[in-house]
Amino acid sequence: MDTCPDGKFSDSNRTCQNCEPECLKCSSLTQCKKCSAKRVLYNGKCIIACPLGTVNISGECVICKNSNCNECQPSDLTKCTFCKDGMFLINNDCLSNCPTGYYPQDKVCEKCDSKCGVCKNSKTCDKCLNQFVNHNGTCVSDCPKGYALRNGNCMACVDKKCNQCDNTDLNNCVACKEGYLFNKICNDVCPTGYRADNSTRSCVPCSKYCDKCNEKGCLVCSKGFYFSEADKRFCVECTESNLVSQ
């Protein structure tokens, strides 16, 4: 028989034989040309689903043209939609490593936060873009109070009472949020010979020979010194020239 109906093929004896199950058209028992709607054609066989590296186009499994693809677009065989193991999808291509500014997640290169240049996940930035600084993994415009900027990162001041510290030495406070600054440390009380200045939150030295003072002048003179008769705000040493006659 020259022509067999669909689902059959002509053997060497010109006899129509049945194609394999789910094959609608075939040239031999091992070479199917069209499968039923429940199957797809691959290498002359009708199978349930296309294997990795191929894509279903009109019922036939066509090999992707990008060797790194596990799946690709039917409209463009060079563009991947899913990558092989160890590869990550970005811009329809598969790479072994995500480029700078992206991080790998579920075999896809996801973009870092818009302020972040380098990250490992969506929650923590490792390096911020130039106009931002890194504060505990988040990119901000400026370091908050109690931190100093060092190599693009906000580093916590050692003294928790410190509002601002030296970025070369985090132990050295520059400005206090609690207490008063003295010798680069925030003190609850200023030492002898100094007074607390609330406007600058620092310890300001009293006048010479004064142990205790306020913004108006000395309150207690140092041992061996006495208030000046000329100006009670200051302390002087008693000498014959400034003794007061009784």
Protein Blocks (a to p, Z undefined) as FASTA:
>chain_A
ZZdcehiacdfkopacdddehiabdfbfklcfbdcfkbcceehiacfbdcehiaceehia
cddfbfkbfbdcfklmkbcfbdcehiaceehiacfbdcehiaceehiacdddfkbcbdfb
fkbcfbdcfkbcceehiacfbdcehiaceehiacddfblmbfbdcfkbmklcfbdfehjd
eehiacfbdcehiacdfklopacdddehiabdcfkbcfbdcehiacdfklmkbccdddfk
lcccZZ
